[in-house]
Amino acid sequence: MRTVGPGKKTYLLQLSSFFFLLSPAQAIVVYTDKEVYGAVGSRVTLHCSFWSSEWVSDDISFTWRYQPEGGRDAISIFHYAKGQPYIDEVGTFKERIQWVGDPQWKDGSIVIHNLDYSDNGTFTCDVKNPPDIVGKTSQVTLYVFEKVPTRYGVVLGAVIGGVLGVVLLVLLLFYVVRYCWLRRQAALQRRLSAMEKGKLHKPGKDTSKRGRQTPVLYAMLDHSRSTKAASEKKAKGLGESRKDKK
């Protein structure tokens, strides 16, 4: 008879654990709000949803239990099974519970009407979706007030949102003003560049005109000099001829 060594035992345990993790059957997970607030005489919705590795079964069931504030025992106040809701007709929630859930949407929510101070307590939602029936329940605590107080978190969120809004508005104004200023500076720069180009072109034209006029002036001066020299030579020749005649 063969004996299995310690190393092989560890390997077999790891392998069995691996196949167990791959098993399609997983614990059902139920979700509810942590706290719910309501005013006397109003109504409140107790939300309950779930996640299951199985398709929604025809045998799915929802159960709501209630434990009064300061109480030890929890009592069943609502049950849904076989497609039918069963509401407590004799207890403290008689004719005050309404079924608003939809199993196909994995929703097992209920509504409690005409709230009273005696409704303060903890409500537990339990879901079974055969064959997925193993899992933890989820609890929501109900607080009933004469007037529903504003949550600190809501106020803080509103303040933070207002501050962020102001900051975003200031940044937007800053970028708009900066854009307009840069655009104006660019326009002024283009105008100055155009003016400088115009000034540079004008001296160039004058220089070209002067360059064209200079040869003409020199030609006129040469012509006048040559004419003067010819006249002087002619006058000198006439004077010599007169001397010869004498």
Summary of the structure (lengths in Angstrom):
residues: 246
radius of gyration: 52.1
end to end distance: 173.7
largest distance: 173.7
contacts: 582
relative contact order: 0.12
helix: 47%
strand: 26%
